Amino acid sequence: MRLIFFLGNHPELAHKEIEACATILPFLWSASMLRAGVLQLKPSGISTGDEVSENTVLELRDPLFMAPLQQLQTRLGGTIKIAAITCTVERRGILLCLQSIVQQLKPVGRFTFGISGYGNGFDTLRMGLDLKKMLKKGGVAARLVPPKEGMALSSAQVFHNELDLARDGVEFNLISEGERVHVALTLTVQDIDAYGKRDFALPAPDPVSGMLPPKLAQSLINLAARNEDVAVYDPFCGNGRIVLEAQNMGLEAFGSDSEEGKIVASRKNLNWLLNNNTAEKYFWVQDARKREGIATINQATTKDYVIAAEPYLGPPLRRPLRTQEVEGWLKSLSSVYVPYLQTWSKGENAEKMPLRQVLVFPTAKCEDGTTISLYRHLVDTLDRFRYGHYNVSHYARPDALVGRDIVVLN
């Protein structure tokens, strides 16, 4: 059995996120890209045979197998859904394979299913209708959920129609590899309603500086906190997005900001999320560029801690930067980043320091078609402060003027 992770719009970041936090799975694994946006994990000690066995689906539905995958799905901001390959066949054998899987499921009542294709030449609507006829002949009443567009169901269709083995329906994923096709059943899918609520229903939103998406916040946290025995600290917390996501993931988390109004908003948002009034102890007013912040976080928790933060993206841009504006843009951002980096450098302090930091460094498009990167601008500064550092991924919408370099500091 092989696990398949269907990655979102930033597959490189999603891949790194999986590698960082999939240690919670109760087995060893190796990862490889099966095709664009589709990551394969091969667990050690678990069968990876190509044929459907009598117990395949029963094994997938075993709570001991499903529980860690459901936990992992909840944590992964960049993974849309997780599936398991149950068989690999030639194209002419796909329908018989799907029919065999349904027979294993032994559906009671109306059976709901959908088919998603990844690769060339899949007419998933036609295949779905043909499978529905085959099932009807075998005495199984079925409802087909067809893709709204293209060959694959959207995550919203999978979630709202409960087409995952954690619930009652089934999504068959057909993944072509050469002349053969992998058939994978969706095990878990992102809860898009929960993300939407945390994104748009916050009682204290911040449309100016609080635009960090929940899924990206999760990715930053996962890259920093690779196990559950550490605390998460955001010294530029804004309206609390990273702390909210970390606590929602079951991690101890704290935040600070130099503006009192941001702390008021953060506490209000966390109280809303937790449905209690305990948020005051998790946030405080603090300038992250000053040394006192190190002592404060060490007083707040006895655990080892990591930092996950988006310090500052700069003022909103309504057009690409002109050549004469680039220096000013870099200077403005450096006035925030450089003092912070010096203060939180392990070489500068004797206190207990973070195990690692994952920071967002902004990028901006320029009128000459190039992209300016604060991280590249500050590479020598990071070396001077004795940071180990690497750029995990670039995160930006295709039409965005401002993007994000996701950087790990050790």
Secondary structure as UniProt FT lines:
FT   STRAND          2..7
FT   HELIX           11..21
FT   HELIX           22..24
FT   STRAND          29..35
FT   TURN            36..37
FT   STRAND          38..43
FT   TURN            44..45
FT   TURN            54..55
FT   HELIX           56..60
FT   HELIX           63..75
FT   STRAND          79..90
FT   HELIX           91..93
FT   HELIX           94..105
FT   STRAND          111..118
FT   HELIX           124..137
FT   TURN            138..139
FT   STRAND          142..144
FT   TURN            150..151
FT   HELIX           155..160
FT   TURN            161..162
FT   TURN            165..166
FT   STRAND          170..177
FT   TURN            178..179
FT   STRAND          180..189
FT   HELIX           192..200
FT   TURN            207..209
FT   HELIX           214..224
FT   TURN            228..229
FT   STRAND          231..234
FT   TURN            235..236
FT   TURN            238..240
FT   HELIX           241..248
FT   TURN            249..250
FT   STRAND          253..257
FT   HELIX           260..274
FT   HELIX           279..282
FT   STRAND          283..285
FT   TURN            288..289
FT   HELIX           292..300
FT   STRAND          305..309
FT   HELIX           323..325
FT   HELIX           326..343
FT   HELIX           346..348
FT   STRAND          357..366
FT   TURN            367..368
FT   STRAND          371..373
FT   HELIX           374..377
FT   HELIX           379..384
FT   TURN            385..386
FT   STRAND          389..395
FT   TURN            398..399
FT   STRAND          402..409
//
